[in-house]
Amino acid sequence: MVSSLRPRIRRTSFNNEEGFSLMEIMVVLAIIAVLSSISMPAMRGFAASRRLNTSARAIVDTLAFARDMAITERTTHLVIFDVDNNRYWLASSETFDAQNPSASVGQASNTAAASTTAAANGQQVTISRTGGVMGIPHPLNQGISITSIVTSHDGITQQIMSGVDYVYFSPTAASEDTIVYLTNANDKVVAISVEGATGRSRVEQMSAEQIQTLGLGDVNNGK
């Protein structure tokens, strides 16, 4: 009688439990591989465009800093571009030589040098904002090139595609109308323009039609 009152335990068989077959797994992996091969070029293109925009923004920031320092210190400041080596740096009228612009690499201004000497002698000095950046080259991001620079030194418009060129800012913030073209490995181009009257700069994305008109396509193959 006691045994009849015990709860009956229902035994469930797992023999019919469903799962994925090897063929189904292989199909899923094949689909993932196809989707990855489709998305990878887009991801690489996105990364290249981001590096291009980051480099352009860094140059604009340096141009704005040079303009600000020219106004603040009442001394002409310049941004030097080394087209062949895809780099740029800050200079001042104290370190710049128009006949040899590359000579300003690693050259600190007299004000910064005097501050360093005074600090070494234990004198109280006002730290220059340009002390740690003057003459220090800034390379562009990987895969980014300076295609050309269109400027108007002394009122003569010229296109610089090699060598070293510069953009200056006077104590009144005035500059020269200048356009710096940057490109990436995918032949995407941005234009960094400097307005001569105000010294203000901005970045513009170039369309495919503009790139073709200016002859800036396939520029990386020629460098």
C-alpha positions as CSV (number, residue, x, y, z in Angstrom):
1,M,0.0,0.0,0.0
2,V,2.8,2.3,0.9
3,S,4.5,1.7,-2.4
4,S,1.4,2.7,-4.3
5,L,1.5,6.2,-2.7
6,R,5.0,7.0,-3.9
7,P,5.1,9.7,-6.6
8,R,5.7,8.3,-10.0
9,I,8.9,9.7,-11.6
10,R,8.5,10.4,-15.3
11,R,11.5,9.3,-17.2
12,T,12.3,11.5,-20.2
13,S,14.4,10.3,-23.0
14,F,17.0,12.6,-24.6
15,N,17.7,10.4,-27.5
16,N,15.6,12.5,-29.9
17,E,17.2,15.8,-28.9
18,E,17.8,18.0,-32.0
19,G,21.1,19.7,-32.8
20,F,23.1,21.3,-35.7
21,S,24.6,19.0,-38.3
22,L,28.1,19.5,-39.6
23,M,26.7,20.7,-42.9
24,E,24.6,23.4,-41.3
25,I,27.6,24.7,-39.3
26,M,29.7,24.8,-42.5
27,V,27.0,26.8,-44.2
28,V,26.9,29.4,-41.4
29,L,30.7,29.7,-41.4
30,A,30.6,30.2,-45.2
31,I,28.0,33.0,-44.8
32,I,30.1,34.7,-42.1
33,A,33.2,34.6,-44.4
34,V,31.3,36.1,-47.3
35,L,29.9,38.9,-45.2
36,S,33.4,39.6,-43.7
37,S,35.0,39.8,-47.2
38,I,32.3,42.3,-48.2
39,S,32.6,44.5,-45.1
40,M,36.4,44.6,-44.8
41,P,37.1,46.9,-47.7
42,A,34.4,49.3,-46.4
43,M,36.1,49.2,-42.9
44,R,39.5,49.9,-44.4
45,G,38.1,52.8,-46.4
46,F,36.5,54.2,-43.3
47,A,39.8,53.9,-41.4
48,A,41.7,55.6,-44.3
49,S,39.1,58.5,-44.4
50,R,39.3,58.9,-40.6
51,R,43.1,59.2,-40.8
52,L,42.8,61.8,-43.6
53,N,40.3,63.9,-41.6
54,T,42.4,63.6,-38.4
55,S,45.5,64.8,-40.2
56,A,43.6,67.7,-41.7
57,R,42.2,68.7,-38.4
58,A,45.6,68.6,-36.8
59,I,47.0,70.9,-39.4
60,V,44.1,73.3,-39.0
61,D,44.7,73.4,-35.3
62,T,48.4,74.2,-35.9
63,L,47.5,77.0,-38.3
64,A,45.1,78.4,-35.7
65,F,47.7,78.2,-33.0
66,A,50.3,80.0,-35.2
67,R,47.8,82.7,-35.9
68,D,47.0,83.1,-32.3
69,M,50.7,83.3,-31.3
70,A,51.4,85.9,-33.9
71,I,48.7,88.1,-32.5
72,T,49.6,87.4,-28.8
73,E,53.4,87.8,-29.1
74,R,53.3,90.4,-31.9
75,T,55.7,88.3,-33.9
76,T,55.1,86.7,-37.3
77,H,54.6,82.9,-36.9
78,L,54.7,80.4,-39.7
79,V,53.7,76.8,-40.4
80,I,56.3,75.0,-42.6
81,F,55.2,72.1,-44.8
82,D,57.7,69.5,-46.0
83,V,55.9,68.1,-49.0
84,D,58.4,65.4,-49.8
85,N,58.4,64.0,-46.3
86,N,54.7,64.7,-45.4
87,R,55.4,66.6,-42.3
88,Y,54.9,70.2,-40.9
89,W,56.1,72.3,-38.0
90,L,55.8,75.6,-36.3
91,A,58.3,78.4,-36.7
92,S,58.7,82.1,-36.0
93,S,60.3,85.0,-37.8
94,E,63.2,84.6,-35.4
95,T,64.0,81.1,-36.7
96,F,62.7,81.2,-40.2
97,D,64.9,81.7,-43.3
98,A,62.9,82.1,-46.5
99,Q,66.0,80.9,-48.5
100,N,66.2,77.7,-46.4
101,P,62.9,77.0,-44.7
102,S,64.0,73.5,-43.6
103,A,66.6,75.1,-41.3
104,S,63.9,76.0,-38.9
105,V,63.5,72.3,-37.9
106,G,64.5,71.9,-34.3
107,Q,65.0,75.7,-33.9
108,A,63.4,77.3,-30.8
109,S,62.6,81.0,-30.8
110,N,65.0,83.3,-28.9
111,T,62.2,83.9,-26.4
112,A,61.9,80.1,-25.6
113,A,65.6,79.7,-25.5
114,A,66.0,82.6,-23.1
115,S,63.3,81.1,-20.9
116,T,65.1,77.8,-20.8
117,T,68.4,79.4,-19.9
118,A,66.7,81.5,-17.1
119,A,65.0,78.4,-15.7
120,A,68.3,76.6,-15.7
121,N,69.8,79.4,-13.7
122,G,66.9,79.3,-11.2
123,Q,65.3,82.5,-12.3
124,Q,61.6,83.0,-12.3
125,V,60.3,83.0,-15.9
126,T,57.1,82.9,-17.8
127,I,56.9,79.7,-19.7
128,S,56.3,80.3,-23.5
129,R,53.4,78.5,-25.0
130,T,55.6,77.6,-28.0
131,G,58.5,76.3,-26.0
132,G,57.7,72.6,-26.5
133,V,56.4,72.8,-30.1
134,M,58.6,75.3,-31.9
135,G,60.5,73.5,-34.7
136,I,59.2,70.1,-33.8
137,P,58.1,68.2,-37.0
138,H,54.7,66.6,-37.0
139,P,54.4,63.7,-39.5
140,L,51.0,63.0,-41.1
141,N,49.1,59.8,-40.3
142,Q,50.1,56.6,-42.1
143,G,49.0,56.6,-45.7
144,I,48.3,60.4,-45.8
145,S,50.3,62.6,-48.2
146,I,50.6,66.3,-49.0
147,T,49.6,66.4,-52.6
148,S,50.3,70.0,-53.3
149,I,50.2,73.5,-51.9
150,V,48.7,76.4,-53.9
151,T,49.8,79.8,-52.5
152,S,50.4,83.4,-53.5
153,H,53.7,84.5,-52.1
154,D,54.4,88.2,-53.0
155,G,51.1,88.2,-55.0
156,I,52.3,85.4,-57.4
157,T,50.1,82.3,-57.4
158,Q,52.1,79.1,-57.6
159,Q,51.6,75.4,-57.0
160,I,54.2,73.6,-54.9
161,M,54.3,69.8,-55.4
162,S,57.7,69.1,-53.9
163,G,60.2,70.7,-51.5
164,V,59.3,72.9,-48.6
165,D,56.7,75.8,-48.4
166,Y,55.1,77.8,-45.7
167,V,52.0,79.7,-44.5
168,Y,52.8,82.8,-42.4
169,F,50.6,84.8,-40.0
170,S,51.4,88.5,-39.2
171,P,50.7,90.2,-35.8
172,T,47.6,91.5,-37.4
173,A,46.4,87.9,-38.2
174,A,46.8,88.5,-42.0
175,S,48.2,85.8,-44.1
176,E,48.2,84.8,-47.8
177,D,45.5,82.9,-49.6
178,T,46.7,79.3,-49.5
179,I,45.3,75.8,-50.1
180,V,47.0,72.6,-48.8
181,Y,45.7,69.4,-50.4
182,L,45.9,66.1,-48.5
183,T,45.2,62.7,-50.0
184,N,45.0,59.1,-48.7
185,A,45.7,55.8,-50.3
186,N,42.1,55.7,-51.7
187,D,42.7,59.0,-53.5
188,K,40.3,60.8,-51.3
189,V,41.3,64.5,-51.1
190,V,40.6,67.3,-48.6
191,A,41.5,70.9,-49.1
192,I,42.8,73.0,-46.1
193,S,42.3,76.7,-47.1
194,V,43.7,79.7,-45.4
195,E,42.0,83.1,-46.0
196,G,44.6,85.8,-46.5
197,A,42.6,88.7,-45.1
198,T,41.8,87.0,-41.8
199,G,44.2,84.2,-41.5
200,R,41.4,81.8,-40.7
201,S,41.5,78.2,-42.0
202,R,39.0,75.5,-42.8
203,V,38.7,72.0,-44.2
204,E,36.7,71.0,-47.3
205,Q,36.0,67.5,-48.6
206,M,36.8,67.4,-52.3
207,S,34.2,65.7,-54.6
208,A,35.3,63.2,-57.3
209,E,34.6,65.9,-59.9
210,Q,36.7,68.5,-58.2
211,I,39.6,66.0,-57.8
212,Q,39.4,65.2,-61.5
213,T,39.3,68.8,-62.5
214,L,42.3,69.7,-60.3
215,G,44.2,66.6,-61.6
216,L,44.7,65.3,-58.0
217,G,43.7,61.7,-58.8
218,D,46.2,58.8,-58.5
219,V,48.6,61.2,-56.8
220,N,50.0,58.5,-54.6
221,N,51.3,56.6,-57.6
222,G,53.5,59.5,-58.6
223,K,55.1,59.9,-55.2
